[in-house]
Structure formats: structure tokens, C-alpha cells
Amino acid sequence: MAGLAAWAAALLDDPEVVVLDLETTGLGDDARIVEIGVVTTDRRVLLDSLVNPGVPMPEEATRHNGITDAMLAGRPGFDALVGDLTHALTRREVRGVGRVELFGRRVVGWNVKEFDRLVLRRELAGYYLRQGHADPQASAEAWLSTMSWEDVMLPFSNWCGEPSRHGGYRWQKLGGPHRGSADCLAVLDRLAAVAGRPAAVLPAQPLGDALTSAEEAAR
């Protein structure tokens, strides 16, 4: 477990790491994003926005995350938030006088590689299709490839060590309220537990500037 503790501590101490959480209309291949949260390891909220998916909110999804059609009415669609999301998941480095280069951040989350990243790929492909890109899927993958993606759920489940009937360890639930930035904070608390640190008592910090700062059980 020492290796897991060191891994979690390294994430928490890396100022370039951000936690991403998406709330969606469901868990299937047609899931649409209805909320995006991005939070830094020092609990600064870089993005916290409801997203109008352009389709009715299924009752089952509303029971899961509490997000209703009324809450989404008048909210921006995904296309309008691509710039903000890119900004939140990007860091900048000054190279020489007046020269700034952008780099993707290290993105972590709860089942982020097997769920959130896949949902983002579909949304981005739709965005690039509407923008007239010749190969929207390739454009979406190129966007995603600028960041690195790292799951927290499986390492945390291994750290808990609860045996599964199917072998290995049982997947653990995050235990958050199923809302974007709040679930990001819950991920940070799980990392703190693995690192052997007390959970933070600080609330989420106000919205910051990303560029100027240094299966159902899984959801």
C-alpha cells in the first residue's frame, strides 16, 4: 500500500493536476453531459456549470443527480462551454519574451478514463461535426490527447481491499452528491485517505483561472 500512498500524495502535491467530474443524462452510449466540474488539488473551482443537453432529462438520471429540466432551461449547451473547458484543462508556460505555450493538464477523476473521457469524446465529436471538421472523431481524439487521464476509482478500491465475488477487489462508490464540483472535492478526499492525510476541511475556493495558476457502482 506504500506505493498507492505515494501515488496519491504525488497527485495531491502536483499543482498541475485537476479533477474532472461530469454529470450526464445516463450511463449508456447516448449519454449527454448536463454538468461539468473541474477543481484543482488546492480546491479552486476552475469550472462549475450546468449544461443544457438539448434533450429531456430522464427521470432515472434526475433521481441519481437531482438535476431537472427546469434547472437546465436557459443554460449553455456543450458547444458554448468548449472554450471554458479547454481553458480549465490547460496550463501555460512562458517560453522566452512574450511567448506562451499551452499544455494539457493531468486530469484525474472517478472512473474518468472509462466513463467521463468517453462521454467527452462523443460530445467533442458532435461539436467538431457542427464546426465542419472533415474528421470529427479524429479532432475529438486530438483534443483529448493533449491531456493525460488517470483514474482514482480503481486504485482507491484496491486500497480499500474489499474482495469481490468476481475476483480482485470490489469497486467502491465515490460517496459524493452526484454533482460536478462537489464530486471533484470528494475525489480529493479519497486521495487524501489513500495518502494518509486528513480530509480537507476547507470548502471549495472561488472560481480561479486555469491558465494563470501554477458501471453504476462507479458513478
Residue pairs with C-beta under 8 A, 6 or more apart in sequence:
1 159
4 155
4 158
4 159
4 194
5 194
5 195
5 196
7 155
7 194
8 155
8 191
8 192
8 194
8 195
9 195
9 196
9 197
11 17
11 41
11 106
11 108
11 150
11 191
12 41
12 188
12 191
12 192
12 195
12 197
13 41
14 41
14 106
15 40
15 41
15 42
15 213
15 214
16 91
16 105
16 106
16 214
17 40
17 41
17 105
17 106
17 107
17 108
18 38
18 39
18 40
18 41
18 46
18 88
18 89
18 105
18 106
18 107
18 108
18 210
19 37
19 38
19 39
19 40
19 41
19 107
19 108
19 109
19 184
19 185
19 187
19 188
20 36
20 37
20 38
20 89
20 107
20 108
20 109
20 112
20 116
20 184
21 36
21 37
21 109
21 110
21 116
21 176
21 180
21 181
21 183
21 184
21 187
22 33
22 35
22 36
22 37
22 115
22 116
22 119
22 120
22 180
23 33
23 34
23 35
23 65
23 67
23 178
23 179
23 180
23 183
24 31
24 32
24 33
24 34
24 61
24 119
25 31
25 32
25 34
25 53
25 55
25 57
25 58
25 61
26 58
26 60
26 61
27 115
27 215
27 216
27 219
29 122
31 119
31 122
32 53
32 54
32 55
32 78
32 119
32 123
33 51
33 53
33 78
33 119
33 120
33 123
34 50
34 51
34 52
34 53
34 57
34 61
34 65
34 67
34 72
35 49
35 50
35 51
35 65
35 67
35 179
35 180
36 47
36 48
36 49
36 51
36 81
36 85
36 180
37 45
37 47
37 48
37 179
37 180
37 181
37 182
37 183
37 184
38 45
38 46
38 47
38 48
38 85
38 88
38 89
38 181
38 184
38 210
39 45
39 46
39 181
39 184
39 185
39 188
39 204
40 46
40 208
40 213
41 188
42 205
43 185
43 188
43 200
43 202
43 203
43 204
43 205
44 204
44 205
44 206
44 207
44 208
44 213
45 181
45 204
45 205
45 206
45 207
45 208
46 87
46 88
46 207
46 208
46 209
46 210
47 81
47 84
47 85
47 87
47 88
47 207
47 210
48 180
48 181
48 207
49 75
49 76
49 81
49 84
49 180
50 67
50 71
50 72
50 75
51 72
51 75
51 76
51 77
51 78
51 81
52 72
52 73
52 74
52 75
52 76
52 77
53 72
53 77
53 78
54 77
56 69
57 67
57 68
57 69
57 72
61 67
62 68
64 178
64 219
65 178
65 179
66 177
66 178
66 179
67 179
78 123
78 126
78 127
79 127
79 130
82 124
82 127
86 143
87 210
87 211
88 210
89 104
89 105
89 107
89 147
89 210
90 102
90 103
90 104
90 105
90 146
90 210
90 211
91 102
91 103
91 104
91 105
91 210
91 211
92 100
92 101
92 102
92 103
92 211
92 212
93 100
93 101
93 103
94 100
95 101
102 211
103 146
104 145
104 146
104 147
104 148
105 147
105 148
105 210
106 147
106 148
106 150
107 147
107 148
107 149
107 150
108 149
108 150
108 151
108 152
108 187
108 191
109 116
109 151
109 152
109 184
109 187
110 151
110 152
110 153
110 174
110 176
110 183
110 186
110 187
110 190
110 218
110 219
111 151
111 153
111 218
111 219
112 149
112 150
112 151
112 152
113 149
113 150
113 151
114 151
114 218
115 218
115 219
117 144
117 149
120 140
120 144
121 137
121 140
121 141
121 144
122 140
124 136
124 139
124 140
124 143
124 144
125 136
125 137
125 139
125 140
126 136
127 136
127 140
128 136
128 139
128 140
129 136
133 139
152 187
152 190
152 191
153 171
153 172
153 174
153 218
154 171
155 194
156 172
156 190
156 191
156 193
156 194
157 169
157 170
157 171
157 172
158 169
159 193
159 194
160 169
160 170
160 172
161 169
162 169
162 170
162 172
163 169
163 170
164 170
164 171
171 215
171 217
171 218
172 217
173 217
173 218
174 183
174 186
174 187
174 190
174 219
175 186
176 182
176 183
176 185
176 186
176 187
177 183
177 186
178 219
181 204
182 204
185 200
185 204
188 200
189 199
189 200
192 198
192 199
192 200
193 199
